[in-house]
Amino acid sequence: MKTDMPISTAVPGTAGSIPESARDQGNKNGAGAARVAPALTWRQSVSFDHCRILLPQFIFSRGNSPLFQIYRLSLEEGEPRAMAGAWARFLAKPLFAIVALRQIWTYLRRYGKFVKKSYGISRLQQLRDLWYCAWRQNQCPRHYYWRKLYLIPDRADWLLNLEHRQINTLLSHLNRNLPIAKATNKVQFHQHCLAQNLPTAVVLAAWDAQGRLAGTAPAPAAADVFLKPTSEFGSVGIMPIVYQRETNTHRLNGANLAWPELLKAIAAIVQADHRPMLLQRRLRNAPRNAIYGDADICNARIVTGREPGGAPEVISGFVRLPSSLTTTGHDRNIMIASIDVATGRLEPGRFRETMLGDFPVHPDTGAKIANQIFSGWEEMKALTIRGHNTYPWMPFIGWDVVDTTDGVLLLEANAYWGGDCIQLPGATPLGETRFAEIYLKNFEIFYGPNTPAHRFSTK
């Protein structure tokens, strides 16, 4: 298993262990010390696609179920902000109605015809559903189409599918108290894996934001490599660098460069971008998963969570599969197959863009996807549990795990882990997992059990 890092000195700012547990630090920064920001005014109460404060028509506005509590906590009021007053809520209602109707019209025009043709659901029924989704559940009409809520007959079950923005808001409540860079910074994560004997990908070299190489220059790598920022997520900023075997050079920005020139060119790129970056060899899929292609790595995202003082457990998972349909940019599309946590069984390949349809077989290789057991799943789950035990102060981690020709490796640890991809149609929604219970127990460690969003349910 390749886990060595040929860098002789640490990157600046990657200090080692936390002097006291981050959980204790979180307690100090949490309920007893956190400052409460002023309440949102009515002018701030509505975003472009949802209401930011709790309105009485929302079906989660009352009730003590864990799901309803995290819906209230996912609004942009409450912890650590004071709750809005009655006057702000009164004025927010007509403003939110206008915003909701605009969003309904936008997405009904985009997807209404497709859904009617593909599933036989009339536009009038879609319109009714969209109004309920927005007005009663405070969910964006886009969410209705992306999650295919129109195929779920009981509207009460729609709430089981949390929106991406809700999950990020919830995670921010916890992560603001934690030194998450110790897990999410790719260089610090790599050093942590080496110290904890966790298998991870080789890092050839790393540069700080000023373009300074950490340690000595690495030996030449006669292989494809790639450059990526140390602190970005979602594959942002990755730059593939192809090895030219005939000339023993690497091609970067249209030029074939010898190894010393390549390192200098990378330093110039880093300095111009003012972002720390690292260089790694290109990873190759192990033969058992190379059936889905080798244009890119089959990258599994496994979300683990743990109650305070408890053992980590796997909550959800999916795998990103290479395909010729992959697009880049802000609205990039990547084929994703949801994975049943207990069995490792794959759902059909799907994209966030609903109209691309389902892929029970791979569009390029013809390999079966739907109902297949994802190879290496049990090994991957065990590795993420082992990894989470080395970060006992992190409530949730979204792991990137890859099955390569070098073995099963931990690639990254993410504090924000993609609520949209975790809950594609066919996946077990987060509301049916232990996410809400684990979240609330961690939340109370930082803020206490008697918070405004909790108290609101008893009024």
N, C-alpha and C positions, 0 to 999 in steps of 0.2 A: 504494500500500500504506500503510495507516494504522499508524504505529508511534510517533507522538508521544505524549508524556505531559505534559499541561498542569499540571505541578506545578513550581513554581519552585525549591524546595529539596528536598534529600533527606530521606527519613524517618530519624529518629534511629536509629542502630545499623545503618545499611546502608553500611558502609565499603566501599571499592572493592576493588582487587586484593589478592591474597594476597602478602605480602612475600617469601616464598620458596615454592617449589612445595609444594603440599599432599602430593605424593608423598614429598618429602623429609621433611616434617613427620611423615607417617605412619611413615616408617622410624624416626624418633627416638622416636615414641610406641609403636612396635610391639615386635618381638622383643627388642630390647635393653633396653627400659624398662618393658614391660608387667608389672604385678604379677599373679601367679597366685593366684586365689581358692581357698579350701579346697574339697576335693571334696564333692559332695553326699552326704548321709547316706542310709541306706535309707529313712528317713521322707520324704525329699525326692525320692526316686528316681522316683516315678510321678505323672504329672499326671492330670487327669480323663479324658483321651482317648488318652494315649500314655505310653510309658516314657521317662524323661528321661536314662537312662544306658544304656550298651551292654551288652546281654545276649547270651550265647553262641548262643542259638537264632536271632538275627537273621541273615538270609542275607547281609547286608552286613558282618557282624562281621569277616570276613577277606577279603583280596583288595586289590589295588592299583589297580583300575580307577578312573578319575576319578569315576564315578558312586558307587561304594562309598565312596570317600573323602569325598565331600560329604555322603553319608548319615550317616557317623560325625560329621562336623563339624557337622551340623545338630542334634545332640543338645545338651541343656543341660549338657553336661560337656565337658572339653577346653578349648580356648582361649577365654578366658584363665582357665580353671578346671582344677584338678588332676583326674585321672581317679579314679573311685570304686574302692574296693578290692574284693577277692573276697567279703568278708563282706556288704557292701552289695548286691552283685549277687545273692548267694544269697537274701537276704531279699526282694529286690525282685521275684523271679520269682512267688511266689504272690500278692503284692499286685497285680502287673500282670495276672495271670490274672483276678482278681476284677473289676478295672476293665475289662478287655477284654470279659468276658462281659456286664457291665452295658451297655456301649456297643453291643455286638452286639444285645442284646435291644431296646434303644431304637430302633435304626434298622431292624432287621428288622420290628418292628411298624409302623413308619412307612411303609416302602417295599416290604416283601416282597410284599404282595398286588398292588401295582401292577406290579412287575417280573415276577411270574408271569403276570399277565394280559396284559401288553404284549409280553413277550419269551419267554414259555414256559419260564422258568427256575424250577424248583421251589424251594420254601422250604428244603428239605434241602440242595440244591446251594448256595443262597445262604448257608446257615449254614456249610457247609464253607469256602466262599470267604471269608466274613467272619472266621472263625477264622484262616485262613492270612494274610489281610491284616493282622490285628492282631498275632497271635502271632509270625509269621515276618518280617513286613515293618514292624512297628511303625507302621502307618498306621491312622488312625481309621476305623471302619466307615462313617461319613458319607462319607469320601473314596471308598469303594467305590461308593456310589450316585451321588454327584455327578459322578464321572469316568466312570461307567458301565463300571467295570472288568469287570463280568460279561459284557460283550460282547467282551472281549479274551481269546482262548482260552489263550494262553501266560501263565501267572502271572508268569514272569520279566520280562515286559514291563510289568507293573504298576508296577515300580519306576521306570520312565521318567517317571511322573507324580508329581512332588514335591508335597507338601502346602504350602498357604499358610504355615502356621506354620514349616515347615522353611525355606522361602525367606527369610522374615523373619529367622529366627535366623542364617542364613548371611550375609545382607546386613548384619546388625548387627555381625558380626565385622569387616567392612571399614569400615562407616560410622562406627563409634565413633572411628576415627582421623582422620576427615575433617571439614572445616568444611561439612557438607552444607547448612546453612541458606543459604549463598551461592547455592545452586541451588534449594532447595525453598521458601524464603520468597518469596512471590509478588511482593512489592515489589522485593526484591533481584534476583529473576529478571528482572523487567521492566526494571530499570535495566541489568542485564547485557545483555539483548537489544538495548537501544538503543545501548549502547556497542559492541557487536559487529555492529551492523547486521543483526540477525536479526529477521524480521517477527514481530510479536506484537500482542496485543490492546491497545487503548487503555485506559489507567487514567485515570479522570477525577479521582479524589481518593483520598487515603489518610489514615487516622487511626492514631495510636499507641494503646497500651492505656489511656491516660488520657483518650481522646476528643479529643486535640488534632489539628487538621487540619494536615497537612504542606503548607507553602507557602501560596499565596493561594487564595482560594475559586475553584473552577472556574466557567466560564461555564455557564449553564443548558443542559441537554440535553433537547431536545424528542423524547424517545424512551424506550422501556422501558429500565430499568437494573437492575442487581442488585448486592447487597452480599454480600461473602464474607470470611471470615477470611483473613489472610495466610499462616497456617501450618498450616491443617487440610488434610486430604485426603479423598478419597472423597465429594466434594460435601457434606461436613459443614458446617452453618451457613450455607448459601447462602440469601439472602432476595431473591426477585424483587420489583421495585417497578415497577408498571405506570403508564405515562404516560396521563393523561386529556386527550385532545386538545381536547375541548370547553371545558375550564376551564383548560388549560395548567398542570395540576398533576400531581403524582405521588401515587399512593395507597400509603400505608404504614400498616399496623396499623389499617385501617378508616377512616383519615382522608385527605382530599385536601389535599396540602400544596404550597404554592408553593416554588420552588427554595430560597430562603434558609431557610425553615422545615424543609424536608426535610434540609438539611445539619445543622441544629441537632438534629433528631430522631435522625439517624444518630449524631451525636456522643454523644448521651445513651445510645443503645443500646450503643455501643462502650464507653463508660465503665462502664455497668452490667455488661457481660460481661467486662470487663478483657481483651479480646482485640483486637489490632490488626486493622483491616479496611480493605478497599479497595472502591471503587465503579467499576463498568465498565458500558458500554453492553451491552445484550443483543445477542448475536451471532445472525446468521441464516445458515442453510445456503445454500451456493451452489446454483444451480438443478440442477446435475448430481446432487447428493445430497439435495436437498429432496424427491425422490420417496419418501423414507422418512418424510416429515412435517416439520413445522416447530415442533412443540410444544416441542422442545428441540434442541440442537445435536447433530449426528452427531460424536461425539468419539472419535477414533482414539487408542489407546494403543500406542505403538511402543517396544519395549525395545531399547536398544543396549548393547553391551558392548565393552570394549577390553582387550587384554593390556597390561601395563606397557610403555610405549614403542611400542606398536603403533597401528594405525589402528582407529577404531571400526567396528563391524559391526552390522547389524540381526539380532537374535536371534528376536524373536517380535512378534506384533501382533494386535490385535482392534479392533473398533469398537463403541461403545455407541450403539444406535439408539433414537430416541424411539418410544414406543408408549403406547397407553391402558392397557397392563398394568403399566406402571411403578409400583412401590410405593416408599415412603420409610421411613425409620427404620433401626434397626440391621441388620435382616435384609432390607433393601431389595432388590427385584428389578428389574433393568434388562435389556432385551433386548440380547444380545451376539452378534455374529457374528465368529468367528475368521477371520483373514486369513492365507492362505498367503504367506509372506515373499517368495518368489521371483516369484510370478505376480500377487499381489493378489487371488486368487480367494477369494470369501466362502464360508464354511460357512453352513448354515441358522441363522437366529436362534434363540438358546437362552437360557434363564435358569439361574441356579444351582439353582433349584428343579426337580428332575428331572421331577416329575409335570406340569409345564406343557407338556412336549413340545417338538417341533421346529417351526420356522416357515420353510419354504422360500420363502414369500412373506410380505410384511408384513401383519400382521393388520388394520391400519387402511387403508392406502393400496392394498394389492394389488400393490405393486411386488415384483418378483422379488429374492430375496436369495441363495439357494443357487446356487453356480457362477457368480455374476456377478463381474465385475472391479470392485473398489472404485475409484470414480473418484478420480483424483488421487494414487493410491498411490505411484507412482514419485517424484512431486514431494515427497510427505510423507517418504518414506524419505531422500531426498537432504537434506532440510532437517534431519532429526534427526542425520544424520551430520555435517553442517556444524555443528549446535549442539553435539554432543558434542566436536568438536575444540576448542571454546572452553572446555570443562571437562576438560582432559587428565588431571586428578587423580581423576576419578570413574570407578570401574570399570564401574558399570552405571547407566543412567538410564532411567526409564520416562517417555516424553514423551507429553503430551496435545497432539494436533495436530488442528486443525479446518480444514475447507474452507468458507470463509464468503463472503459477498458482498463482503468486503474482501480476499479472496484466502486462500491457505493460510497459517495462522498457528501459531506455537508458543504454546500456552496455559499449560502448566506443565511443570516438570521434577520428577520424583518419585524419591526415593532408595529408597522401598519401593513396588513397582509392581504388586501384585495377582496373586499366584501362582495364586489360584483362577480368576480370569477368563482369565488367559493360557492355561490348560490345560483349557478346557471340552471336552467330548467332541467329537471331530473335529479338534481343534487338534493341531499337532505338539507332543508333550510336551517339556518342557525337557530331559529326559534324552536326546533325539535331536538336540539342538542343541549348539552349542559352549559352552553356559553352564558346564558343569562344568570344562572345560579353562581357560576364561578366568578362572573363579572361583579355581581353585587357583593359577594363576600370580600373581594379585593377592594372594591369601592369603599366599603365601610371602614377598612383599615385606614384609608387616607382621610375620609370626610366624616366618618361617624354614621350611625344608623338613623339619626333624626334630622335629615336634610330637607330642604324645602320640597324637592320633588317627591320624597317619601311622604312627607306630611300632607301634601296636597290630596293624596288618595283618601285621607280620613275626613276631609271636610264635608 
